[in-house]
Amino acid sequence: MNSTVLGLALSGGALAGLVLPHAYIWLVAKPQASADLPPSRAGVSGTSAPRCVPVRSALMLVAVSELCGIGLAVASAGLAWLLRDAPGGLPLLAVWLVVMHTGVLLAAVDVAVRRLPTPAISAAAIAVGVVLASQAATTRQAHTLITAVLAAAALGGLYLTLVIVAGSAMGLGDVRLAALLGAALGAAGWPAVFLGGLLPFLLAVPEALARLALRRAHTIAFGPYLVGGALIAAMVSS
């Protein structure tokens, strides 16, 4: 791996980490705060009226953003190092950096509100699609793109079946995320797709058993397990 690629991974991770807390607030805290406001305090569109942010909260947000920036920069560099010999080169690394950065945000939102926001998934899907389509156009080899599309359909279809037929507690957000991860895994090859499809269920077993033992609600935030399983599958397959 050359220093340019490592530098791009570090800077991209740092930027994503700085933005992540703000995106989290926008996706979770802002809508909730707006819903809790009385009609006299809400605007015509239902959004909250502008409020002054306490200095202490602003400083805490800055500190969290910096910590996230450092953490994601290190994680991005580590991922770049682990995927240095993976087939696909820089385009595959770009795909997995998008998946990791978006996945961290989606996992945090899912744990907080049991919801996987469609805008975040759609933005990541567009980025992944552009990268894979550009690679296919420049190399004149559409094999990776075709495999990614087929894998996205396979994993998305599997989770859609679980939602519709099996009466699973999963939602359509899990279906969309599974399709996105399927595309990324497809770019790495079918072994990665199979492993990435299996690992989330295995990773979720301890929490499911703990919830049963403690007689707590059976609703599990499955997004973190989807993202974690896909990342592990990509690293193992590389």
Secondary structure, DSSP 4 states (H G I P E B T S, - for coil): --HHHHHHHHHHHHHHHHHHHHHHIIIIIHHHHHHHS-GGGB-TTSPBPP-PPPHHHHHHHHHHHHHHHHHHHHHHHHHHHHTTTSTTHHHHHHHHHHHHHHHHHHHHHHHHHS---HHHHHHHHHHHHHHHHHHHHHHT--HHHHHHHHHHHHHHHHHHHHHHTS--S--HHHHHHHHHHHHHHHHH-HHHHHHHHHHHHHHHHHHHHHHHHHT-------HHHHHHHHHHHHHHH-
